[in-house]
Amino acid sequence: MRRDPISSPMKAKGVAELATPQIPAAIANAIRNATGIRVRDYTITLDKLLERLPEVG
């Protein structure tokens, strides 16, 4: 077994960080599909979305 001197004390490596950048993009796409509002800046908050929703007559 190969030892990694930089890994954590439990000898675990951060494999989950590889998927982390895709999560905000997937959430932004889901918001776009549900509301029609394209999110171009993060952090996504309800206040930012509410001010961009169209008026309901």
Secondary structure as GFF3:
##gff-version 3
##sequence-region A 1 57
A	DSSP	three_ten_helix	16	18	.	.	.	ID=ss1
A	DSSP	alpha_helix	22	35	.	.	.	ID=ss2
A	DSSP	alpha_helix	46	50	.	.	.	ID=ss3
###
